[in-house]
């Protein structure tokens, strides 16, 4: 049996125009993605779900600043202390 480096396989798949996303990861990831989409009814497309998952992961691991709403520190005072 010939050894196949998975990194080379992924590179090859990314370069081939016929490669689909499901060829790049395991079936359990596909199942998890479908479950995520089902659980988040507002997701209209697969791309939106993937984008949301990646954005949440990147933010929670420090690669993106968290999505926060609020006032800037210099705008805080006793009148808006909630």
ROSE-4610 file (N, C-alpha, C; in Angstrom, 1 decimal, always signed):
// ROSE-4610
residu = [X/X/X/X/X/X/X/X/X/X/X/X/X/X/X/X/X/X/X/X/X/X/X/X/X/X/X/X/X/X/X/X/X/X/X/X/X/X/X/X/X/X/X/X/X/X/X/X/X/X/X/X/X/X/X/X/X/X/X/X/X/X/X/X/X/X/X/X/X/X/X/X/X/X/X/X/X/X/X/X/X/X/X/X/X/X/X/X/X/X/X/X/X/X/X/X/X/X/X/X/X/X/X/X/X/X/X/X/X/X/X/X/X/X/X/X/X/X/X/X/X/X/X/X/X/X/X/X/X/X/X/X/X/X/X/X/X/X/X/X/X/X/X/X/X/X/X/X/X/X/X/X/X/X/X/X/X/X/X/X/X/X/X/X/X/X/X/X/X/X/X/X/X/X/X/X/X/X/X/X/X/X/X/X/X/X/X/X/X/X/X/X/X/X/X/X/X/X/X/X/X/X/X/X/X/X/X/X/X/X/X/X/X/X/X/X/X/X/X/X/X/X/X/X/X/X/X/X/X/X/X/X/X/X/X/X/X/X/X/X/X/X/X/X/X/X]
num = [1/1/1/2/2/2/3/3/3/4/4/4/5/5/5/6/6/6/7/7/7/8/8/8/9/9/9/10/10/10/11/11/11/12/12/12/13/13/13/14/14/14/15/15/15/16/16/16/17/17/17/18/18/18/19/19/19/20/20/20/21/21/21/22/22/22/23/23/23/24/24/24/25/25/25/26/26/26/27/27/27/28/28/28/29/29/29/30/30/30/31/31/31/32/32/32/33/33/33/34/34/34/35/35/35/36/36/36/37/37/37/38/38/38/39/39/39/40/40/40/41/41/41/42/42/42/43/43/43/44/44/44/45/45/45/46/46/46/47/47/47/48/48/48/49/49/49/50/50/50/51/51/51/52/52/52/53/53/53/54/54/54/55/55/55/56/56/56/57/57/57/58/58/58/59/59/59/60/60/60/61/61/61/62/62/62/63/63/63/64/64/64/65/65/65/66/66/66/67/67/67/68/68/68/69/69/69/70/70/70/71/71/71/72/72/72/73/73/73/74/74/74/75/75/75/76/76/76/77/77/77/78/78/78/79/79/79/80/80/80/81/81/81/82/82/82]
x = [+0.8/+0.0/+0.9/+0.6/+1.4/+0.9/+1.9/+1.6/+1.2/+0.1/-0.3/-0.4/+0.4/+0.5/-0.9/-1.6/-2.9/-2.8/-1.7/-1.5/-1.4/-0.7/-0.6/-2.0/-2.7/-4.1/-5.0/-4.9/-5.7/-5.3/-4.0/-3.5/-4.0/-3.9/-4.4/-5.8/-6.6/-8.1/-8.4/-7.7/-8.0/-7.6/-6.7/-6.3/-7.2/-7.9/-8.7/-10.1/-10.6/-11.9/-13.0/-12.9/-14.0/-14.2/-13.2/-13.2/-14.4/-15.1/-16.1/-15.7/-16.4/-16.0/-16.1/-17.0/-17.1/-15.9/-15.2/-14.0/-12.8/-13.0/-11.9/-12.0/-13.1/-13.2/-14.1/-14.1/-14.8/-16.3/-17.0/-18.5/-19.1/-18.4/-18.9/-19.0/-18.1/-18.1/-19.3/-19.6/-20.8/-22.1/-22.1/-23.3/-23.4/-22.3/-22.4/-22.8/-22.4/-22.8/-24.3/-24.8/-26.2/-27.0/-26.6/-27.2/-27.2/-26.1/-26.0/-27.0/-27.1/-28.0/-29.4/-29.8/-31.1/-31.4/-30.4/-30.6/-30.7/-30.2/-30.2/-31.0/-32.3/-33.3/-33.0/-32.4/-32.2/-31.1/-30.3/-29.3/-29.9/-29.7/-30.3/-29.5/-28.2/-27.3/-26.2/-25.7/-24.5/-23.3/-23.1/-22.0/-22.1/-23.4/-23.6/-23.3/-23.7/-23.4/-21.9/-21.2/-19.8/-19.1/-19.5/-19.0/-19.2/-20.4/-20.8/-19.9/-19.8/-19.0/-17.5/-17.0/-15.6/-15.4/-16.3/-16.2/-16.3/-17.2/-17.2/-16.0/-15.4/-14.2/-13.0/-12.9/-11.8/-11.9/-13.0/-13.2/-12.9/-13.4/-13.2/-11.8/-11.0/-9.6/-8.6/-9.2/-8.3/-7.9/-8.4/-7.9/-8.8/-10.0/-10.8/-11.3/-11.5/-12.1/-13.5/-14.0/-15.4/-16.3/-17.5/-18.5/-19.2/-18.8/-19.4/-20.1/-21.2/-21.9/-21.8/-21.8/-21.8/-21.2/-20.9/-20.3/-18.8/-18.2/-16.7/-16.4/-15.3/-15.1/-15.1/-14.7/-14.7/-16.1/-17.1/-18.5/-19.3/-18.7/-19.4/-19.5/-20.6/-20.8/-21.9/-22.3/-23.3/-24.7/-24.9/-26.2/-26.5/-25.5/-25.7/-25.1/-25.0/-24.5/-25.6/-25.7/-26.8/-26.3]
y = [-1.2/+0.0/+1.2/+2.2/+3.4/+4.4/+5.1/+6.2/+7.4/+8.1/+9.3/+10.4/+11.4/+12.5/+13.3/+13.4/+14.1/+15.5/+16.2/+17.6/+17.7/+16.8/+16.8/+16.6/+15.7/+15.4/+16.6/+17.3/+18.5/+19.6/+19.7/+20.7/+20.4/+19.1/+18.7/+18.9/+18.6/+18.9/+20.3/+21.2/+22.6/+23.2/+22.6/+23.1/+22.5/+21.5/+20.9/+21.5/+22.1/+22.8/+21.9/+20.6/+19.7/+19.3/+19.7/+19.3/+20.0/+19.2/+19.7/+19.9/+20.7/+20.9/+19.6/+18.7/+17.4/+16.5/+16.7/+15.9/+16.3/+17.5/+18.1/+17.7/+17.2/+16.9/+15.7/+15.2/+13.9/+14.1/+13.0/+13.0/+13.5/+13.4/+13.8/+15.4/+16.0/+17.5/+17.9/+17.2/+17.5/+17.3/+16.3/+16.1/+17.2/+17.6/+18.7/+20.0/+20.3/+21.5/+21.5/+20.3/+20.2/+20.4/+19.9/+20.1/+21.5/+22.2/+23.6/+24.4/+24.2/+24.9/+24.6/+23.4/+23.1/+23.8/+23.9/+24.5/+26.0/+26.6/+28.1/+28.4/+28.4/+28.6/+29.8/+30.9/+32.1/+32.0/+30.9/+30.7/+30.3/+31.1/+30.8/+30.0/+30.1/+29.3/+28.6/+27.6/+26.9/+27.8/+28.7/+29.7/+30.6/+31.0/+31.8/+31.0/+29.8/+28.9/+28.8/+28.5/+28.3/+29.6/+30.7/+32.0/+32.3/+32.0/+32.2/+31.3/+30.1/+29.1/+29.6/+30.0/+30.4/+31.7/+32.7/+33.9/+33.7/+32.9/+32.6/+31.9/+31.0/+30.3/+31.2/+32.0/+33.0/+34.0/+34.5/+35.5/+34.8/+33.6/+32.9/+32.5/+32.4/+32.0/+33.2/+34.4/+35.6/+36.1/+35.5/+35.9/+37.0/+37.3/+38.4/+39.0/+40.3/+40.9/+40.5/+40.3/+39.9/+41.0/+40.5/+41.5/+42.0/+43.2/+43.9/+45.1/+45.4/+46.6/+47.4/+48.6/+49.4/+50.7/+51.4/+52.7/+52.7/+53.6/+53.7/+54.2/+53.7/+54.1/+55.6/+56.4/+57.8/+58.4/+57.6/+58.1/+57.6/+56.9/+56.3/+57.4/+57.5/+58.3/+57.7/+58.4/+57.9/+57.8/+58.7/+58.7/+57.5/+56.9/+55.7/+54.4/+54.4/+53.2/+52.2/+51.2/+50.2/+49.0]
z = [+0.0/+0.0/+0.0/-0.9/-1.0/+0.0/+0.7/+1.6/+0.9/+1.4/+0.8/+1.8/+1.7/+2.7/+2.6/+3.7/+3.6/+3.2/+3.5/+3.2/+1.7/+1.0/-0.4/-1.1/-0.5/-1.0/-0.9/+0.2/+0.3/-0.6/-0.8/-1.8/-3.2/-3.5/-4.9/-5.0/-4.0/-4.1/-4.2/-3.5/-3.6/-5.0/-5.7/-7.0/-8.1/-7.9/-8.9/-8.9/-10.0/-10.0/-9.6/-9.9/-9.6/-8.1/-7.3/-5.9/-5.2/-4.4/-3.6/-2.1/-1.4/+0.0/+0.8/+0.5/+1.2/+1.0/-0.1/-0.3/+0.7/+1.3/+2.1/+3.6/+4.0/+5.4/+5.6/+6.8/+7.1/+7.1/+7.0/+7.0/+8.3/+9.4/+10.7/+10.7/+10.0/+9.9/+9.1/+8.0/+7.2/+8.0/+8.8/+9.7/+10.7/+11.3/+12.3/+11.6/+10.4/+9.7/+9.4/+8.9/+8.7/+9.9/+11.1/+12.3/+12.8/+12.6/+12.9/+12.1/+10.8/+10.0/+10.4/+10.8/+11.3/+12.6/+13.5/+14.8/+14.7/+13.6/+13.4/+12.2/+12.4/+11.3/+10.5/+11.0/+10.3/+9.2/+9.2/+8.2/+6.9/+5.9/+4.6/+3.8/+3.9/+3.0/+3.8/+3.2/+3.7/+4.0/+3.0/+3.1/+4.4/+4.6/+5.8/+7.1/+7.1/+8.3/+8.5/+7.4/+7.5/+8.0/+7.4/+7.8/+9.3/+9.8/+11.2/+12.1/+11.7/+12.5/+12.6/+11.4/+11.4/+12.2/+12.0/+12.7/+14.2/+14.7/+16.1/+16.6/+15.8/+16.3/+16.3/+15.3/+15.2/+16.4/+16.6/+17.7/+19.1/+19.3/+20.6/+20.8/+19.8/+19.9/+19.7/+19.7/+19.7/+18.3/+17.2/+15.9/+15.4/+15.9/+15.6/+16.9/+16.9/+18.1/+18.2/+19.5/+19.7/+19.2/+18.7/+18.3/+19.5/+19.9/+21.1/+20.7/+21.3/+21.2/+22.5/+22.5/+23.7/+23.5/+24.6/+24.6/+24.8/+24.2/+24.3/+25.8/+26.4/+27.8/+28.1/+27.2/+27.4/+27.4/+26.9/+26.8/+28.0/+28.9/+30.1/+31.2/+31.8/+33.0/+33.9/+35.0/+35.9/+35.2/+34.2/+33.6/+32.7/+32.2/+31.3/+31.9/+33.2/+33.9/+34.1/+33.3/+33.4/+34.1]
